[in-house]
């Protein structure tokens, strides 16, 4: 079986992290975002993953090359010279995808439990051309809602940001299609959501399956942190041995074994600490991601923030309100950062009391 992952372009929603590397290889819970998806695909027998990219494919290729052998999977690249939307990349990769079998398609920003085996079985059972996973939301008026027959999952229509309640299920960005869908798409900028899906629904060829458990599009910092909390809480139920425990840990917390947590720290809930980090005495971390090679100074208080690779945070620093530090950022002692987005290779010597971008 094969799968196509829609990687897209510059990752502007997750800047400044994506100024250093493409978004799919930014670590989410100590693993490149895209590896969460590729590993789940491997488990159900997918033997080739095609990445639809239009930005820095060489960086991704060099990063992912070792995982091809490790996971026993072929990773191919379909590069767009101009952005082709969410459907055009399928046509561009037609020759790579069309082997007569159904294939998966997913957005690279999605994190969930990835029940690909259930999705495949459901798709084969109903016999239609396509199946999309849907997830339940509390405020459907913010989204495009999928309206379908409850008895068999056949999709009737899509309603964009409905002002009157028509349902509470939205497109989760995970699909499986028969190769015949490729006959519907040309290699030009095309939206699968607004141009292809409505036609399939009108022909009674599109079905949906509800995703159980957590789901999040983690493509921007606030949602990245929210998704991290959902993911860590799911680990608590299915792989609790991977989580940190002990004095000063308020779970769920994920800490790479190469990192050092000094005495007197209080870490968690919802914290991930990558490899080769040092958290000095008395520090407090809440709802935060710390990426590889970072040092956090004594008695600092970090909440709802993402700290980029190889950064240093001084003593008695306070950071909060979805602050994001790029790679190699250095924050002096006793600084306050409130919602700052700080580009790579900067030194911060004065506080940032209001949210702003530091160029």
N, C-alpha and C positions, 0 to 999 in steps of 0.2 A: 504493500500500500504506500501511497504518497500523501504528502501534506504540503500546503502552501501557507507561509506565514507572511502577512502583509506588514512589512517593516516600515516602508515609507521613507520620509526625508530627514530633516535636520533635527527633529526632536526639540523644537523650540519651546514646547510647553514645560519641559523639564530642565531648561537652562537655570543656572550656569553649569550643571553637571555635564550636559551634553556638549559643552564646548571642548571637553577633553576626550570624549569617546562617544560613539553612537549609542543612542538610548538602549537598544536591546542588550548591550553588554555592560550597562550600568548594573551594579549588584543590587538585587532586591532580596532581603533576608539572606545575605552572604552568598548569593549565587546569581550569575548573570540572568537578567529577566528572561531572556529567550531560552535559557537552559531549563527553566521550570517547564516550559512548553515542550521542548524537544524530548526531554526525559520521559514525560507523560506519553508522548506519541510513540516512543520506542517500546514502551511497556505493552502496547496493544498491536505491535507488529508492523508499524510504519518503518520502511527501510530507506526512504529518501525524503528529505525535507528540502523544499525549494524556498529560498528567502527572496521576496520581491523587494528590491532596494533601489533607491535613487541617490544614496549619499554614502560615501566612504566604504564601499564594499570590501576594499582591501584590508581595512582595519578589522572588520568583522571576520573575514576569512582567516586572517592570521590568528585571531583569538580563538576561533571555533575549530580550527584544524585538528588539534589534539583530541577533541571530543568525538570526532568521527570514528577514530579507532577505538577509543574508550567505550563508546556507546554502541559501536557496530552499526553505524548509520552513515549514509551518504548525504552531505549537505551541499546543495547546488545553489547558484545565484542567478537571478533573473534581474538584470539591471535596466531600469527605465532611464531613458535620456531626457524625457519630460515626465512630470508627474501624471500618472494614469488613473488617479482616483482609486476606488475600492474594487472595481470590476475589471478595468483595463489590464491590470497585472495578470489576471487569469488567462486572458487571451495571449499576452506576451509569452507566458510560460506554457502555452498549449502543448508543445512537443514534449516538455518534461513531465506534464501531468497526465496526459492521455494514454494510459496503458490498459484501458477497458474496465478498470475497477473504480469504485467510488473513491474520492479523495477529500481530505479535510482542508478547510481554510480557516485561519484565525488571525485576529488582530494581535500584534505583538505586545500591546499594552495591557492585555487582559490577564488577570490572575484569579484562579478559582481551583476547584478540585479536579478539573479536566476529566469528566467521566466519558472518555472517548469510546470505551467498549460498549457502554450502554447506548451511546449516540449511534454507533455503527449498527447495533442490533435493531434499534428502533427504526432507523432509516431503511434498512433492508426489509423490515416487516411491513411498512406502509406502502412501499413500492413507488413513491413519488420521486421527482427529479432532485429535490433538495430538502434538507432539514436544517433549521436554525435553532440554536439553543436560546431560550428566553429566560429572563430572571425577573423576579418580583421586586417592585420598587414601592416605596411609601408615597411618593409624590409623582404620579404618572404625568401630570401636566407639564413637567420639565423635559419630557422625552418623547420619542416616537413610540407609540403603543402598538403592539401586535394584537389584532383581533382574530380569534380563531375558534373553531368548533371544539367545545370542551370534550365531546365524546371521542374524537379521533385525532385532534391536533391539527386538522387541516386549516391553513391560514386563509382567512377571508379578505383581510385588508390591513393597511397600515394607516394610523392616524397620527399626524405630527402634532405634538404638544396640545393634546385635546383640552378644551375648556369645560367640556361636559364629560363625565366619567364614561369611558367605553371599555376599560380594563386596566390592569396594573402590571402587565408583563411587557418587557422591552427586549429588544435584540441584545444578546449578550456577546456578540462578536465572535462566535464559534459556530462553524457550519460544516456540513458534509454534503457533497454533490455527486451526482452521476456525471460522467464525462460529457453527456449530451448538453449540459449547461454551456459548454465552450462554444457551441453553435450559436448561442444568443449574443455573444460578446465579441466586439472588435477591439484590436489593440489601439485604442484611443481613450482619452479621458472619459471615464464612465463611472457612475455611482451604482454600486450593486444594490444599495438600499432603496434608492428612489427610481431607478430606471429598469433594473432587472427583476427584483423581487416582486413588484406589483404585477408584472406580466405573468410571472410564474404562478402567483396566487390566483390571478384571473383564470388561468388554465387548470386550476386545481392540482398543481404540481409541487406546491410548497407546503411543508409541514413544520411544526415546532415541537420541541421537547423542553419541558421545564427543568432548569438547572436547580438542583438541591444544594443547600449549603451556601457558603459565602461566594461573593463575586465583586470585583472592583476593576475599573479601568484606572491603572496606576500611572498614567502618562503625565500627571502634573503633581507638584510637591504635596499639596494638601491631601490629595487622593492616594498618593504614594504612601504617606504615613498612615492613613486610614486603612488602606489595603494591607499594610504590614501588620497592623494590629489584628485584623481579621485572619490573616495567614498564621500568625503566631498562635492565636487562640485555637485554630484548627489543628495545629501541631500538638497542642496540649491533649487533644482527644485521640490522635492517631499515631503520633511519634513523640511522645513526651520525653523519651530518653535523649532526644537531641537538644532539649532545652536546658538552660543553666539552672542550678539549684544551689542552695546554701545561704550562708549569712550575707545579708545585704542585697539579696535578690528578691524582687517583688515580681513574680512571673506574670505573663510569659516573657522570657528573655532568651535571646540567642547570642552566644558569645563564641567566637572562633577560639580554639584551644591555644593558638599562638599568642593571644592577647593577654595582657597583665592587668588585673584589677587590684589596686592597692587597698590596704585596710581602711575601714571607715566609710566606704562608698555605699550609696544606696542606688541600685540600678533597677529600673522598671516601674510600672509595667510597660510592655510593648516597646522593647528596645532591642536593636540588633547592633552588635559590635563586630566588625570585620577583622581580618588577620593583622597581626603585628601592631596592634594598638596598645596604648598605655593610658589607663585612667588613674590619675593620681589621687592621693588620700582625700577623703571627705567630699568627693564629687557626687552630684545628684543628677541622674539622667532619667527622663520620663518621655515616652512616646517619641523616640529619637533613633535615627540611623547614623552610625559612625562608620565611615568607610576606611579601607585598609591604610595602615601606616600613620594613623592620627594619634596625637597625644593631647589629652585634656588635663589642664593644670589643677592644682589643689583647690578644693572647696568651690569649684565652679558648678553652676546650676543650669542645666540644659533641658529645655522642654520643647517638644513639637518642632524639631529641627533636623536637617540633614547636613552632615559635616563631610565634606569631600575628602578625597584621598590625600594623604601626606600633609595634613594640616596640623597646626598647633593652636591650642586654645590656652590662654594664660591662666593665672590664678584668679579666683574670685570673679570670674566672668559669668554674666547672666545672658542667656539666649532663649528666645521664645517666639511664638506667633509665626510658625512656618518659616523660620529663617533657613536659608540654604547657602552653604559655602561651597564654592567650586574647589578644584584641585589646588593644593599648595597655597592655602590661605593661612595667614598668621595673625592671630588676634592677641593684642597686648593684655596685660593684667588689668583687672577691674573695669572691663568694658561691658556696656549693656548693648545688646543687639535685639531690636524688636522688629521682626519681619524683614530683615535685610536679605537681599539677594546679592551675593558678593562674587564677582567674577574671579577666575583662577589667577594665582600668583600675585595676590594683593596682600598688603600688610595693613591691618586696621589698628590705628592708635587713638581713635576717638570714638565715642559711643554713637550708635545709630538709633535714636529714640523713636523714630517713626519709620514704617516700611518704605524702603527705597532700594534702588539698584545701584550698587557701587561698581563703577566701570574702572 
